[in-house]
Amino acid sequence: MNPLPTKGSASGAVSAPGAPRPVTPVALLADTLARLAGRSDLPPDVVAELSAAAELASGVDGYAGRCTTPESPALRELAARTAEHDWRGRGGGVALEQEMLSGHVEGQLLKTLLRALRARRVLEIGMFTGYSALAMAEELPDDGVVVACELDPDVAAFARERFSASPHGRKVDVRVGPALDTLAGLVGGEPFDLVFVDADKAGYTEYLAVVLDGGLLAPHGLVCVDNTLMQGKTYLPGARDAVGAAVDRFNRHVAQRPDVAQVLVPVRDGLTLIRRVTPGTGEP
């Protein structure tokens, strides 16, 4: 199976429009089980058990989506446009792919977190086509803002076009350029209630350091970091590559920081929620 090119990774194979690949641990498991169940050299009883296991695994994401509050028409259209766009053949050394979209269930989870925090200001590090940015903007009050960092100007233009089709798109402030440069310009300003990190995986540790040590996170705030399971490459030694190793280093770094508490939620490709605590007490 081909690994998913991640934001900021070197160019690799990119899925064709309308033909997404499995890229989460559950989806990869379901795909593997289904392929094994299709082998003709296995005993019928083994094939039957493999088929049942594949059905069990493949049904998780769809069922979760059906039992989650529906996405808005604007988000549904944004997801469709991202899926039908041909991301192949791009230059510049950065591979982009439709599977990078945060998607329905994760978008609704982010919206729920924002409501619980009564958030007004959000920082997104790594926007892609803007699904998560627009989802969060929909949950913010009229004076709320999502400051979204995106390295690629073409992708930023793609997202801005979709934002213009939504009344909530005006709440998204897109900043194009290296994320660290944007973050440096934000240090010293008003902090953010939620920070969503979904950019190049090798930069995760440095992004978190700037957010926490640069005063970008409000005292009650929450940092959400995407892809922290990274297709299982964080915990399967035989599947480990440079991206998986980078995410694993980040996860270990977070676990060792005495000034935070965290939980890795196995939704989609892993989402880690991080909050500040007083070292030695575990309390805010």
Secondary structure, 3 states (H helix, E strand, C coil): CCCCCCCCCCCCCCCCCCCCCCCCHHHHHHHHHHHHHCCCCCCHHHHHHHHHHHHHHHHHHHHHHHCCCCCCHHHHHHHHHHHHCCCCCCCCCCCCCHHHCCCHHHHHHHHHHHHHHCCCEEEEECCCCCHHHHHHHHHCCCCCEEEEEECCHHHHHHHHHHHCCCCCHHHEEEEECCHHHHHHHHCCCCCEEEEEECCCHHHHHHHHHHHHHCCCEEEEEEEEEECCCHHHCCCCHHHCCHHHHHHHHHHHHHHHCCCEEEEEECCCCCEEEEEECCCCCCCC
